[in-house]
Amino acid sequence: MNKTGLFIGGMLTGAALGAVAALLMAPKSGKETRDDMLSKLHDLEDELSSIRNKTKEKGMELKDEIRTKINDLEKRIERVISSFKPAETNPL
């Protein structure tokens, strides 16, 4: 896993643990605490879904960019190769 993925995973884990700790230490009833925890969980799920979608979009953009660069490079290689081929002579 790359550094960005690890960072995001750590950030989400830290946010979840912080939210749980804050809720457990808050002077609320059990039901209120559970409701708050569910609300926070849904918020985190939404945030994770948003990050997943953005990552997927960025991956598709990167894939398209790489494909374009590869095609450009192939064309350049073909031009270089064709410039070194001997010219064909026309038989008379």
C-alpha positions, -999 to 999 in steps of 0.1 A, spaced: 0 0 0 13 34 -8 20 62 17 -11 82 8 -33 51 14 -17 44 47 -21 80 58 -58 81 49 -63 48 66 -46 60 97 -65 93 96 -99 75 94 -89 51 121 -78 79 144 -110 98 137 -131 68 145 -112 60 177 -114 97 188 -151 98 181 -157 66 201 -136 78 230 -154 112 231 -188 95 230 -180 70 257 -167 97 280 -197 121 274 -223 123 302 -252 109 281 -275 80 284 -267 47 267 -293 53 240 -281 88 233 -245 75 231 -255 47 208 -274 70 186 -244 94 185 -221 65 176 -243 54 148 -245 89 135 -207 92 136 -204 58 119 -227 69 91 -207 101 87 -175 81 85 -191 57 60 -201 87 38 -166 102 40 -150 68 31 -174 65 2 -165 100 -10 -127 92 -7 -133 59 -26 -151 77 -54 -125 104 -57 -97 78 -57 -115 58 -84 -119 90 -106 -83 99 -101 -73 63 -111 -93 65 -143 -78 99 -151 -43 85 -145 -50 55 -166 -62 77 -195 -32 99 -191 -8 70 -192 -26 55 -222 -22 88 -241 15 91 -232 21 55 -243 4 61 -276 24 93 -281 56 74 -273 48 46 -297 42 72 -325 76 88 -317 93 55 -318 77 46 -351 89 80 -366 125 74 -353 126 38 -367 112 49 -400 138 77 -403 166 50 -401 151 27 -427 168 28 -460 147 44 -488 133 19 -512 146 23 -548 122 22 -577 133 -4 -603 134 11 -638 
